[in-house]
Amino acid sequence: MAARIQRLFLTIGVVLAFSAQAQQQSIGDIIQPDIQREDIHEANIDSEDFELGLYTGIIAIEDFSSDTVVGARLAYHISEDIFTELTYGQATAGQTSYEILSGGAPFLTEEERKFRYYDLSLGYNFNGEVFLSQDMVFNSATYFVLGAGSTKFAGDEHFTLQFGAGYRLLLTDYMALHFDVRDRMFNSEILGEEKATHNIEYTFSATFFF
């Protein structure tokens, strides 16, 4: 009797073992994924810190008429947000309203009307993005600058403070467009009493990173 019971349990155990093995194989065949691995290539992000370019625009020289200004800019990006910038520009001052109305002798010679400046500024970026379409996105930045330098005008050199704001649109990883507004301030006594003059400048520039 005992032998029959042992054979019965042995038979049941063998059947359950085969059944479990078959079930595992069946489940494995059903859920076995067919994964094709793809190679992932990270985008090469440029790490150039210097930015060089030319600009042109209009400068309104106080007490004189507005004129075209041209110049060059060299920036060094200390970090993603902070940069320094060296600029050099020149323009030619027009006549004062008194010269135009009176028709008298000009205040300045042609050489003295040359308006040349250079300055060093510290800037701060507020970075953003521009979505022109669903598939076309450009990096951008609104920035503010504050700096000092020198302006040669009317036969003299003037210590100059300048501040302003700009907008940069990064077209590629090495080329950008800039739109700037700056005020260049220095003391002048060309027309008599010394006063602080504000010379507002509007410029457009293209720059390249290297």
C-alpha positions in Angstrom: 0.0 0.0 0.0 2.8 2.4 1.0 4.6 1.6 -2.2 1.6 2.4 -4.3 1.2 5.8 -2.6 4.9 6.6 -3.1 4.6 5.7 -6.8 1.5 7.9 -7.1 3.2 10.9 -5.6 6.3 10.3 -7.7 4.1 10.2 -10.8 2.3 13.4 -9.8 5.6 15.2 -9.2 7.1 14.2 -12.5 3.9 15.4 -14.4 3.9 18.7 -12.5 7.6 19.2 -13.2 7.2 18.7 -17.0 4.1 20.9 -17.0 6.0 23.7 -15.3 8.9 23.5 -17.7 6.7 23.5 -20.7 4.8 26.5 -19.4 8.0 28.5 -18.8 9.2 27.7 -22.3 5.8 28.8 -23.8 5.9 32.1 -21.8 9.5 32.7 -22.8 8.6 32.3 -26.5 5.7 34.7 -26.1 7.5 37.6 -24.3 11.0 37.3 -25.7 11.7 40.8 -27.1 13.3 41.3 -30.5 15.5 44.3 -29.7 17.7 45.9 -32.3 20.4 48.1 -30.7 21.1 51.4 -32.3 24.4 53.4 -32.0 23.9 56.8 -30.4 26.0 59.6 -31.6 26.1 62.7 -29.4 26.0 66.1 -31.1 29.3 67.9 -31.2 28.8 71.1 -29.3 31.3 73.9 -30.1 33.1 75.3 -27.1 34.7 78.4 -28.7 34.8 81.3 -26.2 35.9 84.2 -28.5 33.4 86.1 -30.7 34.6 88.5 -33.4 32.5 90.7 -35.7 31.8 94.0 -37.5 28.9 96.3 -36.9 27.2 99.3 -38.5 24.4 101.6 -37.6 23.4 105.1 -36.6 24.8 107.3 -33.8 23.1 110.4 -32.6 26.0 112.7 -31.4 24.5 115.2 -28.9 24.3 118.8 -30.3 25.3 117.4 -33.7 23.3 115.5 -36.4 23.1 111.7 -36.6 25.6 109.8 -38.7 26.6 106.3 -39.8 28.8 104.5 -37.4 31.0 101.5 -38.2 33.1 99.4 -35.9 34.4 96.1 -34.7 33.7 94.0 -31.6 35.7 91.2 -29.8 34.1 89.4 -27.0 35.3 86.7 -24.6 32.6 84.5 -23.0 33.8 83.8 -19.4 30.7 81.5 -18.9 27.4 80.9 -20.5 26.0 84.0 -18.8 28.9 86.4 -18.4 31.2 87.9 -21.1 33.6 90.8 -21.6 33.7 92.9 -24.8 36.1 95.2 -26.5 34.7 97.6 -29.1 36.1 100.2 -31.5 34.0 102.5 -33.7 34.0 105.7 -35.6 31.7 108.2 -37.2 31.7 111.8 -38.5 29.7 114.5 -36.7 27.5 116.7 -38.7 26.7 120.4 -38.2 25.0 121.8 -35.1 21.6 123.5 -35.5 23.3 126.9 -34.9 25.7 126.3 -37.8 22.9 125.3 -40.1 20.6 128.2 -39.2 23.3 131.0 -39.0 25.4 129.9 -41.9 28.4 131.1 -40.0 31.9 129.7 -39.6 31.9 126.0 -38.5 32.8 125.2 -34.9 35.0 122.3 -35.9 37.4 121.4 -38.7 36.8 118.3 -40.7 39.4 116.4 -38.7 37.8 117.5 -35.4 34.5 116.2 -36.5 35.9 112.6 -36.5 34.2 110.7 -33.7 36.3 107.7 -32.6 35.9 105.6 -29.5 37.0 102.4 -27.9 35.8 100.8 -24.7 35.8 97.6 -22.6 32.5 96.3 -21.2 31.2 93.6 -19.0 28.0 91.9 -20.1 25.4 89.5 -18.8 23.2 87.2 -20.9 19.6 86.1 -20.3 19.5 83.0 -22.6 16.4 81.8 -24.5 15.1 80.2 -27.6 13.3 81.4 -30.7 10.8 78.9 -32.4 10.3 79.9 -36.0 8.5 76.7 -36.7 7.9 73.2 -35.2 11.2 72.0 -36.6 13.2 75.3 -36.6 14.5 76.5 -33.3 17.4 79.0 -32.6 19.2 79.9 -29.4 19.0 83.5 -28.5 20.0 85.9 -25.7 19.0 89.3 -24.4 22.0 90.9 -22.7 23.0 94.1 -20.9 26.5 95.7 -20.9 28.2 98.3 -18.8 31.7 99.6 -19.6 34.2 102.5 -19.9 36.7 103.7 -22.4 37.7 106.8 -24.3 36.2 109.0 -27.1 38.3 111.2 -29.3 36.2 114.1 -30.6 36.6 117.9 -31.3 40.4 117.7 -30.9 40.2 116.2 -27.4 39.9 112.8 -25.7 37.1 112.2 -23.3 36.7 109.5 -20.6 33.5 107.7 -21.6 31.0 105.6 -19.8 28.7 103.4 -21.8 25.8 101.1 -21.1 23.1 99.4 -23.2 21.3 96.3 -24.1 21.3 94.0 -27.1 19.7 90.9 -28.6 21.7 88.0 -30.1 20.3 85.3 -32.4 22.6 82.3 -32.9 22.1 81.1 -36.5 24.6 78.3 -36.3 27.0 77.0 -33.6 29.6 79.6 -34.9 27.6 82.6 -36.3 25.3 85.1 -34.6 23.4 88.3 -35.4 23.3 91.2 -32.9 21.0 94.2 -32.5 22.3 96.7 -30.0 21.3 100.1 -28.4 24.0 101.9 -26.4 24.5 105.3 -24.7 28.0 106.7 -24.7 28.4 109.4 -22.1 31.2 111.9 -21.6 31.6 115.5 -20.5 31.9 118.1 -23.2 32.3 121.9 -23.4 32.4 122.3 -27.2 29.5 124.7 -27.2 30.6 126.6 -24.1 29.6 125.4 -20.6 30.7 121.9 -19.7 27.9 119.3 -19.6 27.4 115.6 -19.8 26.5 114.5 -23.3 24.5 111.4 -24.3 25.4 109.8 -27.6 22.8 107.1 -28.5 23.9 104.4 -30.9 21.8 101.8 -32.7 23.8 99.0 -34.5 23.4 95.7 -36.3 26.3 93.2 -36.4 27.3 89.8 -37.5 29.8 87.9 -35.4 31.7 84.6 -35.6 32.8 82.3 -32.7 36.3 80.9 -32.7 
